[in-house]
C-alpha cells in the first residue's frame, strides 16, 4: 500500500514542481529587517542573493560566531516579514498560516523544515546566506503555491519548549502531531501536499502512522528533500557538510 501511495505521490507532485518561476524582491528594501540587515552591512538583491553593502561582494564568514548568529536571526526575521507582508501569511502560536487556510477548500501545502536552528520559512540558513533565498528559503514554494491557489501552513518543529533541565518537552514529531490535530484537521482543503526537508521527513512519517486514514485520504503527495520516510533516520555532521543544505546548527 505504501509503495502504491509513493508512486501516486510522485505523479501528483509533478504537476506542482515542474513550473517554478523565480521570485523577485525589488520592493522589500524598506522592510524593517532588511533595514536591519543593511545596518549589519548586508542586503538581499532583487534575486534574493545576500551581498555586502560596501562592495556588493558575497558573504564571507569572519570567524565570529556571535555575529553570524545575529545575521542568521536577521535573515530569518526578514524571510518571515516577506511571508507576512507579501504573501499575507498569519502567525498563529509558533507556526504560519496563509490567510485562506480555513476558507480554501481545494488544496493546501504543508511545509516542514529539518532539525536544528531553522525556523518557519527557512530550509537552510547556510543556503539563504551563501546561495540565495531561492534555494534556502520556503518563499518560492509559498509563491508558487499561491499562483496555483493553494493555501499553506508552515510548521515549526524546532520550537523550543524547554523544561528546567533544558531538555525538550516536546519532540519534533510531537509538535507536528499537535499541529495536525489543532490546525490541519480543521483545514477544508480536499488535498494536502507535504514538502518535508531532512528530519521533517521523519515527522511526516509519524503523521502517517498517527493520523491513519485521515492522512491517507487527504494527502495527495509528499516531497522529501534530503530526507527519509521510514523507521530509520540518521543525520551526521559530515553528511550535512557534504550536502551544504541541512541546518543542524553552527554555520550551516
Secondary structure, 3 states (H helix, E strand, C coil): CHHHHHHHHHHHHHHHHCCCCCCCCHHHCCCHHHHHHHHCCEEECCCCCEEECCCCCCCCCCCCHHHHHHHHHHHHHHHHHHHHHHHCEEEECCEEEECCCCCCCCEEEEEECCCCCCCCCECCHHHHHHCCHHHHECHHHHHHHHHCCEEEEECCCCCCCECCCCCECCCHHHHHHHHHHHCHHHCCCCEEEEEEECCHHHHHHHHHHHHCHHHHHHEEEEEEECCCCCCCCCCCHHHHHHHCCCCCCCCC
